[in-house]
Amino acid sequence: MKASDKTKDIARERITILFEQAESVFKKNKSLANRYVTLARKIAMKANIRLTKIQKKKFCNHCYSYLKPSINSRVRINNNKLIIYCFECKKYTRMQL
């Protein structure tokens, strides 16, 4: 196993931990949950790792805030596309199903 493979594995673990922590702390402190998302994104960019599809759906692509459906976002399905509307920045994100 190369050194770069080890760093990527460590980065993936940290990213999953940060998303779990963001979910657990969201109701108490939304700004802390948003901070965890930005940290996870920075780790992914630094280690040159793609986030999983599930992780990409959990934050807004425009303002990078952590999204919870019906609390601070609206989720709709239209023409085989997942449409997520963020209440924070008032923008849409469209994803293929």
Contacts in CASP RR format, 6 or more apart in sequence:
PFRMAT RR
TARGET T0000
AUTHOR 0000-0000-0000
METHOD contacts of the structure
MODEL  1
MKASDKTKDIARERITILFEQAESVFKKNKSLANRYVTLARKIAMKANIR
LTKIQKKKFCNHCYSYLKPSINSRVRINNNKLIIYCFECKKYTRMQL
7 47 0 8 1.000
8 47 0 8 1.000
8 48 0 8 1.000
8 49 0 8 1.000
11 43 0 8 1.000
11 44 0 8 1.000
11 46 0 8 1.000
11 47 0 8 1.000
11 49 0 8 1.000
12 49 0 8 1.000
14 40 0 8 1.000
14 43 0 8 1.000
15 40 0 8 1.000
15 43 0 8 1.000
15 44 0 8 1.000
15 49 0 8 1.000
15 51 0 8 1.000
15 55 0 8 1.000
18 36 0 8 1.000
18 37 0 8 1.000
18 39 0 8 1.000
18 40 0 8 1.000
18 43 0 8 1.000
19 36 0 8 1.000
19 37 0 8 1.000
19 40 0 8 1.000
19 55 0 8 1.000
19 58 0 8 1.000
21 36 0 8 1.000
22 32 0 8 1.000
22 33 0 8 1.000
22 34 0 8 1.000
22 36 0 8 1.000
22 37 0 8 1.000
22 40 0 8 1.000
22 58 0 8 1.000
22 66 0 8 1.000
23 33 0 8 1.000
23 58 0 8 1.000
23 66 0 8 1.000
25 32 0 8 1.000
25 33 0 8 1.000
25 36 0 8 1.000
26 33 0 8 1.000
26 66 0 8 1.000
26 68 0 8 1.000
26 71 0 8 1.000
30 65 0 8 1.000
30 66 0 8 1.000
30 72 0 8 1.000
33 65 0 8 1.000
33 66 0 8 1.000
34 64 0 8 1.000
34 65 0 8 1.000
34 66 0 8 1.000
36 66 0 8 1.000
37 58 0 8 1.000
37 59 0 8 1.000
37 64 0 8 1.000
37 65 0 8 1.000
37 66 0 8 1.000
38 64 0 8 1.000
40 51 0 8 1.000
40 55 0 8 1.000
41 51 0 8 1.000
41 59 0 8 1.000
41 64 0 8 1.000
43 49 0 8 1.000
44 50 0 8 1.000
44 51 0 8 1.000
56 95 0 8 1.000
57 67 0 8 1.000
57 82 0 8 1.000
57 84 0 8 1.000
57 95 0 8 1.000
58 66 0 8 1.000
58 67 0 8 1.000
59 65 0 8 1.000
59 66 0 8 1.000
59 67 0 8 1.000
60 67 0 8 1.000
60 73 0 8 1.000
60 84 0 8 1.000
60 86 0 8 1.000
60 88 0 8 1.000
60 89 0 8 1.000
60 91 0 8 1.000
60 93 0 8 1.000
61 93 0 8 1.000
62 86 0 8 1.000
62 89 0 8 1.000
62 91 0 8 1.000
62 93 0 8 1.000
63 86 0 8 1.000
63 88 0 8 1.000
63 89 0 8 1.000
63 91 0 8 1.000
65 72 0 8 1.000
65 86 0 8 1.000
65 88 0 8 1.000
65 89 0 8 1.000
67 73 0 8 1.000
67 84 0 8 1.000
67 86 0 8 1.000
69 75 0 8 1.000
72 86 0 8 1.000
72 87 0 8 1.000
72 88 0 8 1.000
73 84 0 8 1.000
73 85 0 8 1.000
73 86 0 8 1.000
73 87 0 8 1.000
74 84 0 8 1.000
74 85 0 8 1.000
74 87 0 8 1.000
75 82 0 8 1.000
75 83 0 8 1.000
75 84 0 8 1.000
75 85 0 8 1.000
76 82 0 8 1.000
76 83 0 8 1.000
76 85 0 8 1.000
77 83 0 8 1.000
77 97 0 8 1.000
80 96 0 8 1.000
80 97 0 8 1.000
81 94 0 8 1.000
81 95 0 8 1.000
81 96 0 8 1.000
81 97 0 8 1.000
82 94 0 8 1.000
82 95 0 8 1.000
82 96 0 8 1.000
82 97 0 8 1.000
83 92 0 8 1.000
83 93 0 8 1.000
83 94 0 8 1.000
84 92 0 8 1.000
84 93 0 8 1.000
84 94 0 8 1.000
84 95 0 8 1.000
85 91 0 8 1.000
85 92 0 8 1.000
85 93 0 8 1.000
86 92 0 8 1.000
86 93 0 8 1.000
END
